[in-house]
Amino acid sequence: MTSSEIEALYQKQRAFFASGATLDVAYRITALKKLRQALMENEAAIAQALREDLGKSPEESYMCETGMVISEIRYLLRHIRRYTRERTVPTPMAQFAARSYCKPTPYGVCLIMSPWNYPLLLTLDPLADALAAGNTVILKPSAYSPATSALLQDLLGRIFPEEYVAVVTGGRAENACLLEQKSDYIFFTGSKSVGRLVLEKAALHLTPVTLELGGKSPCIVDSTAKIPLAARRIVFGKFLNCGQTCVAPDYILCQESVKEQLIDCLKKEIQKQYGSSPLENPAYGKIITQKHFHRICSLIDGKKVVWGGEADPASRKISPTLMDAVTWEDAVMGEEIFGPVLPILTFRDVREVVETVNAQDTPLALYVFSESKSFIRQVTARCPFGGGCVNDCVIHLATSEMPFGGMGESGMGAYHGKVGFDTFTHYKSMVDKKTWLDLPMRYQPYNRLGDWLVHRFLR
């Protein structure tokens, strides 16, 4: 779209929001039901688009994308009437007689910019939250996942008018034009570098922003962990979507005494889950572009590979790869990997774990595998991170009951379920002051009785 077309789209959405149509809860419910029905009816087409873009299997597409969006919509439909009600709160005695309440109000025109690694989930999950909150939405999916972006444009164009929900496709030029417009809220998922640009542009209009970024998420395994089970769950979380998951374990920090056992179990699990020739496994995905393929390959030090390392440029596939004897000076530790390469480092005690993790940028996720309550408590209390799991990986983002988001360098704000509704909602603090009584103590001229009453009320 051209700059003038994008500007016209904003004007359409702003006029539609001003009409008040989206304030009706029944209207929002209808929209969510339409979206859910469209996802259910187009499951096969969605799976095909995701296979074209990322090589995902139909099973993985439903488990990690389509099904999760449907689950989020179901949760919102179950709770939306309660979320949209005014909430009465206690009124201070000094303001007697009055009713105090919080009134949930949509922001208006929301811009949602989504990434390529989970192009359906990370576009439609925030969309569902924004629609439940009563906003209009302009979606900007990634240009790196063209099949899914085209499907989203077609699917959403058939069920929603563009003044309510619109999809803008394209690349950097369209991103720049969208960020020049005044949105009422911006929700961005992607890299730190682009996140900084989004925040900079939003500051020009004082637009509130949610940033879902990434980082090097540690996976900590101590000597008390159930190593075979830990290996099974780590392999699942790391190599899902070919490692292209923002909350994938980026590296393992393993207690020295169990490192060899863990590596042996990781090798066995890779073979069990992906076969002896992962590059030939049709259910194993591919790297999104040649650029990313070559970047990931450049991080692999062949001298430190203890498993995998094979790569096929034609199919853009890299086998699940384990690297041992890695240090923080290695290239693989200098950036977020975002691919199927898992470096393994070691530690001696919990103090070293905390120092190592805290010396890096705040990660989006942290995983700790241990049977020691003291170890778990110290790591999760003393290390800052967005969210995580104890004795598992990745699954903390698969619930609408908990917020998902980062902190520090890994992002700001959160969403999912009630928190997602709150993200796209402004709560107006209101006091409805009654007229049948008017306490005189706040008015001048002040007197000793009024001053005494103020001190009594405000303490």
N, C-alpha and C positions, 0 to 999 in steps of 0.2 A: 504494500500500500504506500501511496505517496504521503508526504507530510500533510497536505491539505485534506486528503481522505481520512487520515487519522484524526485530524482536528475536527472534521465533520462528525466522525464517529463519537468522539467525546461529547460533542454538543447534543447529539441524539440521545446518548445515555443520560446526560445531565437533565435533559428535558423530561425523559421518561421517569427518572427518579423523582423529579420535582412533582410529577403527576400524583405521587402517593400510592401508585399501584402496588409497589413492593412492600408497603407497610402492612398490608393485609396478610395475616398469618396463613389464611387459606390459600392465598396466591403462592406463598413460599412452599407450602406443602405440595401443592400441585406441581410446582417446578421440580422439586426433589423427586417426586414420584415419576415424572417424565424422564428424568435423568437416569434413575434406577432402571426403569423399563427399557430404555434405550441400551444400556449396558448389557442387560440380560439378553436382549434380542440380537445384539451384535457381538457376542462373545467370540465367535469364530473369526469375524473380520478383525477384531482387536488383536487376537492371537496372531493372525497372519501379518498384520502391520508390525507388531513387536518382533516377530521372527525376521522380517525384512530389515528392520533397523538394528537389532541387537542379537539375532539368532536365538531368541528365547523359545523354549518349548511351550506348547499350549498349557501344560500343567503349571509351569513356572509363571506363565503370564497371568493365569487366573489366581494362583496362590499369592503372588506378590504384587499384583496390580489390580486387575478387574475385581476380584473378590474382595479385596481390601477396601476399594471405593464403595462397593455395594454395602459392605458392613458399616462403613462410616455413615452412609446415607440412612441406613436402617436405624442406627443409633440416634441420628438427628431427628428423624421422623418420630421416634418414640418419645423424645424429650422436648421437642420444639415449643409446644404450647406452654410448658413450664418456663422455659428459658426466656420467652418473649413477654412474660407478665411483669408488671411493675412489682418491685419488691419493697415492702414496707420495712423500715428500720426504726429503731428506738429514737425518740425525740428528746433532746436534753430538757431538763426542767426549766432552764432559762428561756426556752422557746415555747413554753406552754401558752396557749393550747394550739397544737398544730399536728399535722401528719407529715412525716418525713419518708421519702421513698426514692428509689433509684429506678429510672425509666430507661430501658434499653432502646437504643436508637442506632440504625445503620449509618455508616459513614457517608455512603453515596456511591460514587464511581470508583471501583477498585481495579487496580492493575495487578494481575498475577503473572509473573514471569517464571517459567518452569524449565528444568534442565532436561537432558536427553537420556539419562541413565534409567530412570523410571518415568518415561514420558507421559504415561496415562495416569498413574497414581499421583504423581507430584503436580499434575495439572488439575485433576478433578477432585482430589481431596480438599485442597483449599477452596476450590470453586463451590463445593457443597457447603462448606462452612460459611462462605460469603453469602450464598443465596439464602441459607437458613437465617442469617442475620438481617436479610432484607436489602442487600446491596444490588447494584448492577455491576457487571464484571466484563473487563476486557482481558482476554487471555493471550499471552505471547509464549507459545511453546518453542522449543529449541529448533534451530535450523538443522542440527545434526541428526535429528530423528524425523526425516521428512515423511516417511510413510505414516507414522503415528500422528504427526501434525496435520497431515491432509485428512486422515480419518476423523480427527477431532473437529476440524473445520466443517466437514460434511455432516457429521453426526449432530453436533450442537447447532449447526445452521438449520437442520430439519426440525428441531424441537423447540428452539428459542428464537425470537426476533432479535436482530442485532442490537436494537436499542436496550435490550436486557442482558444478553450474553453474546459476545462477539469474539471471534478468534482472528488474530492478526498473525499471519505467517511471514517468514522472511528472516533476514539476518541482522547484522549490526546496524544497518541503516534504519531499519524499522525499530530496533531497540532504542536507538538514539532519538528518533522522533517521538516514541512513546514517553520516554523519560523527560522530554521537553514539555510535555503537557502537564497540566495540574491535575493530578489524581487526588482522590480523597484518602486513599490508602494504597500502599504498595506492598505486595508480598512477593519476595524474591527467593528462589532456591537456586544455588549455583556456587561458583567459585568465589574465593575471597577477593580476588582482584576485581571481578565485576561487581561484587557486593559493595566494595568501597565506592565504585562509580555510582551505583544506585543510590547509596546513602548521600553522596555529594549532590546529586541531582535533586533528590527529595528535599534536601536542606534549603534549596532555593525557594521552594513553595511551603516550607515547614510541614511537609507531608509525613505522617507517621508511617513507619516501616517495620516489617518483620523480615529478618534475614536468616535464612537457613543455609549455612555454609558447610564447612567440613573440617578436615584436619587429620593428623596422624593419631588414630584411635588405638590405644594400647590394649593388649590382651595379656593379662597377668596370670601366670600359672605357678602356684607354690607347691611345695613337696607333699602337702596333704591332699591335693586334688585327686579325683578319680581320673587318672590319666587317659585310659581308653575312651571314656565317655567325653572327657574334655576334648580330645582329639576329634571325635566324631562331630561334635557341635561346632568346633572351630573351623573344620573343613567346610561344613555347611555354610556358616556365616561369611567366611572369607571368599569362597569361590562361587557363591551365588551371583548370578549375573556377571560371571567372569571377573569378579572382584570389583565391578563398577558400581559400588554401593557406598553412599556417603558415610554409613555407620559400620562398614566392614572393618574387622580387625586389621589395622595397618601393619602392626608388628607384634610379635610375641616377646614378652619379658618373662623369662622362665627361670625358676630357681635352679641353680647349677646342678644340684643332686639328681634332678629328674629330667634333665635336658635330653639325654640320649634316649630314654624311654619315651618321652613325648615325641621326638622326631620319628622314632620307629613306628609309633601308633599313628602319627599323621600320614606317613607313607602308606600304611595299610588302609587307612580311611579314604585317601585319595583314590586308590585302586578300587576300593569297594564301591564308592559313590560315583566315580567317573570312568572306571574301567582302566585297563592297562594301556590303552591308547586314547587319552582324552580328546585329542584333536579329531578323532574319527567318531566321537560320540555325538549323535545328532541333537541331544538334549543339552549339550554344553555350548554356551553362547560364544559371541565374538566381540572383539574390540570395536568400538563405535566408528572410528575413522583410521585411515593410514597414519595420520599425524600422531594420534594417541598410541597406536600400535608401536610405532618406532620409538616414541618417548618411553614407553614401558620397557621395551627391549633394551634400551640404553641403560636402564637401571639394574639390569641383571649382570652380575659379575660371575662369569662361568666358573671361576676358581672356587667360589663359595656356594655354588649350587649343589645341594645334596639330593634333590629330587626335581624332576621336570626340566624346565629350561627350553623345551622345544617350542618352535614358533613357525607359523605358516603365513607368509605375507599375503598369499593369494586369498586365503579365507579370513585373514585378520584374526587368527586364533593363536593364543599362547597357552601352553599347558600349565596346570597348577604347578607352581614352582616354590620350593623351599630353599632358603639360603641360611647357612649356618656361619658361625664365627663372624658375624656382622658387627660393625662398630658405627658410632654416630658420624664418623668421617666418610663412610661409604655413601655413594650417590643415592642409593635406595632409601637412605634415612634423611635425605635433604629435602624431600617434598612428599606430599601425599601421593601414594602409589596409584590408587584408583585402577587397579588391575590385579591379575591373579598371581602376584608375587608376595610371598610371606617370609620376611626376614626374622631370624630368631636371635635374640640377645639374652643375656643372663643377669641374675642378681643374686646377692648373698642373703640379704635380710630386708625386712619391710622398710627400714629407714632408707635404704638404697632405692627401693621402688618409688617411694614418695619423692625423693630428691630427683630421680631420673624423670618421672612424669611431670613434675612441677617445673623442671628446667625448660620444658618445651611450651609451645603455644597451647592454650586450653583446647583439648580435643572435644569433638562432638559426642563421642561415646567412650566408655571405658568398660572393660570386661574383666572380671576377676574369677578365676577358678580355684576354689579352695574349700576345705572342710573346716577351716579354722575361723571361728566367729571373731576372734580378736584380730586376725589378719584382715578379714573382710571389712570389719568396722574401721580399722585404721586407714586402709586404702580408700574406702569410699568417703570417709569423713575428711581426710587431709588432702585429697587430690581434687581439684576443680575439673568438672566436665559437664557436658550437657545432660546425658542420661546414660543408662547402661544396664548390665545384667550381672547377676551372680550365678556362676555355673551355666551360662548360656551366652549366645551372641545374637544381636540384631533384633530379637523378638520384642524388645521393649517398645518399638515404634508401631507394633501391630495391635494396639488397643486404643479404643476411643475413650477409655476411662482415665488415661494419663496424658499430660501434655508432652509433646515432642518438640524439642528445640535445643539450641546451643547456648553457650555463654562465652564471653570474651571473644577470642578470635574465631570461634566456631559459630557465632551467630548471636542474634538477639530476638527475643519473642518466642512464642510457641503456638502450636495448634493441635488439633484433634479433639473431637467431642465438644464438651462444654467450653474448654479453653479455646478451641477453634472458633466457636460462636462468639466468645468474648473478644477474640482478636479482631474480628470484623465489626465490633459493636462499641459504640460510645455510650457510657452510662451517665445519663443526666441526673445529677443530684438535685432533688426537688424538695422544697418545704411548702406545704399547703397550710398557710396560717389562717386560723379561724378568726372570725370578726366579732364573735360574741363576748370576747374578753381581750383586754389589752393591758398587759402589765406595764406600769409606768416607770419602772426603775431604770430603764435604759435611756430615758429622755432627760435632757437638761431642763431646769437646773437640778444638779445632783444634790442628794441629801443623805444624812447618816443612815436612815432606814433603808434607802435604796442601795447604798453602798454595802450595808450589812447583808442584804438579800443577795446581791451579786456575789459576794464572797461565799455565801452559803451554797449557791447554785454551782459556782465555778471552782470546785475543789475536789 
